[in-house]
Amino acid sequence: MRKGGVGPGRVAMAWVVVIAVCVGIRCLQLGSGLPSVNRFSWDTDEGTPINCALIMGTGQWHPGTFGGAHLYMYLLTVVYGVAFVAGRLTGAVKGAVDFALSYWTDPTLFYLLGRGLSMVAGVATVALTYRMAKRHYGEAAGRMAGWLMLALPVHVAMSQHSESDALAALLTTLS
């Protein structure tokens, strides 16, 4: 341990706790409204990137819309591709038709994967905010910025829906 300071092990452990809290807060509502997402949901836009990503998964690489953030839809297509391959390897999915039909019978998996992608972007934004503030203004400012971003209600909500908002916040912070 350094004289008069906090050792690197304690700082690393503190950030493990911060990231764990961040993930925990964002996981609280990931399953909200599932599986009946489109029937009584206040957020009717959530299905758009999911539907576009599923269409792109058939080989049509244009998302079918000129509105919204296409990068999120492309990333979501990759996530669904990984889920399909994992399902094939484990035997949970018999083929592409089976995978597609599972969306129509119970879309929960697809919404959770999309919300998980948003959660990862939200957690990355918290970590990036900490690092940027620390680099420019010092450790105390970094911690404060990280904790504020961790608990910011709008950012938490963005990180819990399958939409491009959390990814946009990450890319904006990165720029």
Secondary structure, 3 states (H helix, E strand, C coil): CCCCCCCHHHHHHHHHHHHHHHHHHHHCCCCCCCCCCCCCCCCHHHHHHHHHHHHHCCCCCCCCCCCCCHHHHHHHHHHHHHHHHHHHHHCCCCCHHHHHHHHHHCCHHHHHHHHHHHHHHHHHHHHHHHHHHHHHHCHHHHHHHHHHHHHCHHHHHHCCCCCCHHHHHHHHHHC
